[in-house]
Amino acid sequence: MNIPNHLRAPLIWITILAAGLIWLFLPLAMQPYWILVFGAVLAIGLGIIGLSVHRQRRLRRLSTDVQLSAMRELPVVLIVGPYAAAAFPRSAQDGVLRREGHAVWLLVKTPEELAATMSMVKESHGRFPDAALMPVLAEGNPDDAVMRREFTQWRRALEETSRNRACVLPCYPAIYACLGARDSGSDKSSWFGDVIDMSIVTPSMDNARQRLQMIRRQLDQSSLTSSQPGRLTRDALGQSVLDWLEDTALLSSIAPLANTAPFALHGLLLADIGYTPTRAGSWTRWLVRKTGLQPPATSIVSEPLPLPEVIPMRVAQTKEYRRIASRHATQHAVAAMAVVLAASFFASGWKNSQMVERIASDLKTYWDTPDEQFNAKRELLGVLRGEYAEVQQYAKGGVPVGLGWGLYKGGELQSALERAIAAYRPPPVVLTLDSLSLFDSGKTSLKAGASQKLQDALKLILSNPDKRILIAGHTDNIGSSDANLKLSEARAKAIRDWFVAESSLPVTLFAIQGYGDTRPLASNRDAAGRARNRRVEITLVPDVKSH
């Protein structure tokens, strides 16, 4: 599939960013294993790079002659704008047409002639012209304000016409300047910027200022790859021409004209023609005023402006242009993968820190909560168990992309959660019975009717087979402490014996303890307080071995 050049970079970025970052917006439970996402991003990026490298190698094997043979006729290029006449000889016989290189060039002197010229080409070739070249002479006029006005007048005149609005004519402004004396024995000009390629039917998304930056990069690259003083001077002067265009706002007058129907800006060119076609003009004056430097002195040559190469291909672009596009695809792929990695590392670090902070806070709250706060302790235990299940799932099923990339801290938290959960001891169950409802005063034998009250306690014991039973007897302070201590222990033993006899439970499951009057619940100064203190407490304690 042939994807337009201006869509390749956005598609590369969208594809790689979607493959690497869309998962971060899903809940952790729905995110894939981070290694899989990393592999997908790496595979897509390497695939794009591999295709770009393969394309460059294939382009090296293509022959420009073979590509040119695909053309059955030469393209027609109109030369337009206020300085179009400078590209043609002054002879009246040959003043409107040039056949040079792989194209036919036609002069359009005024905006009014444009419609008639396009119609003439349509009748003779069966199609409208293929492109338009708009010369811009750096020395075209001593006053840059006059130059701006000339391009503006052309644009306004075009806007007033309505013919041929349906035809889109690719337009290439070309800046002509003398950046250095022509090399000895050479009559070729040096060109920078875009190539006039007939196969590009979709205009570039870049505006004139962005095309200008592309020429700057080409000049910088030329300076880096050449050590010849003349080349360095040429490249520096080329940069100054571009500065002049922006500083004098000429670019702001040229670009609108190049985008006025039927024109559509497709590229921008800079030509070092090696001689001065006219006397010193706006650029020289600007350069002297800004830097105090003079362009190289050359003799004025009265000859038509040189014309750029035209690639009359309809099936493929130029090799060099496509190599540049392939290199750009590789650069975009690498940059997009770097963004994915940086964003993923940042997101993973942030989410890991949140998880560590959350679990560490829950663990601290759990350990700081006293065991006596049964309900709060039990609720916190449920939270820790949920977090333990979460980190255990990651350990078994893989770390999600939002926590991965080598930053996952769940392993350390898992062991801390295990220790906290293992240390939990359920609170004991305590059942308190009134001693006088079970025993007569001062007696250790169960009285009639006591069995009914002990049945409820037995049911509770049988429903908790994993618990051990502590039976503790308590008395008031009536009588001696030794007698009360023996009385309380004897009553606890009597209750234990009843449980064993009624349920066949092993006696080793029970523990008895007599406290006498040492642990009162209330004051023994009144009858109500003494009644509360005369009690038997049956406590169900978790069995350590079964926990």
HELIX and SHEET records of a PDB file:
HELIX    1   1 ASN A    5  LEU A   21  1                                  17    
HELIX    2   2 ILE A   22  PHE A   25  5                                   4    
HELIX    3   3 LEU A   28  MET A   30  5                                   3    
HELIX    4   4 TRP A   34  ARG A   61  1                                  28    
HELIX    5   5 THR A   64  LEU A   68  1                                   5    
HELIX    6   6 ALA A   84  ALA A   87  5                                   4    
HELIX    7   7 PRO A  111  HIS A  125  1                                  15    
HELIX    8   8 ASP A  144  GLU A  160  1                                  17    
HELIX    9   9 ALA A  208  THR A  225  1                                  18    
HELIX   10  10 PRO A  229  ASP A  247  1                                  19    
HELIX   11  11 LEU A  251  ALA A  258  1                                   8    
HELIX   12  12 SER A  282  THR A  291  1                                  10    
HELIX   13  13 LYS A  319  ASP A  368  1                                  50    
HELIX   14  14 PHE A  374  GLY A  397  1                                  24    
HELIX   15  15 GLY A  410  ALA A  422  1                                  13    
HELIX   16  16 SER A  435  SER A  437  5                                   3    
HELIX   17  17 ALA A  450  LEU A  462  1                                  13    
HELIX   18  18 SER A  481  SER A  503  1                                  23    
HELIX   19  19 VAL A  507  LEU A  509  5                                   3    
HELIX   20  20 ALA A  527  ASN A  533  1                                   7    
SHEET    1   A 6 LEU A  97  GLU A 100  0                                        
SHEET    2   A 6 ALA A 103  LEU A 107 -1                                        
SHEET    3   A 6 VAL A  76  ILE A  79  1                                        
SHEET    4   A 6 ALA A 131  LEU A 137  1                                        
SHEET    5   A 6 LEU A 169  ALA A 177  1                                        
SHEET    6   A 6 PHE A 263  LEU A 265  1                                        
SHEET    1   B 7 LEU A  97  GLU A 100  0                                        
SHEET    2   B 7 ALA A 103  LEU A 107 -1                                        
SHEET    3   B 7 VAL A  76  ILE A  79  1                                        
SHEET    4   B 7 ALA A 131  LEU A 137  1                                        
SHEET    5   B 7 LEU A 169  ALA A 177  1                                        
SHEET    6   B 7 LEU A 269  ASP A 272  1                                        
SHEET    7   B 7 SER A 190  GLY A 193 -1                                        
SHEET    1   C 2 ILE A 196  ASP A 197  0                                        
SHEET    2   C 2 VAL A 310  ILE A 311  1                                        
SHEET    1   D 4 VAL A 429  ASP A 434  0                                        
SHEET    2   D 4 ARG A 535  PRO A 542 -1                                        
SHEET    3   D 4 LYS A 467  HIS A 474 -1                                        
SHEET    4   D 4 PHE A 510  GLY A 516  1                                        
END                                                                             
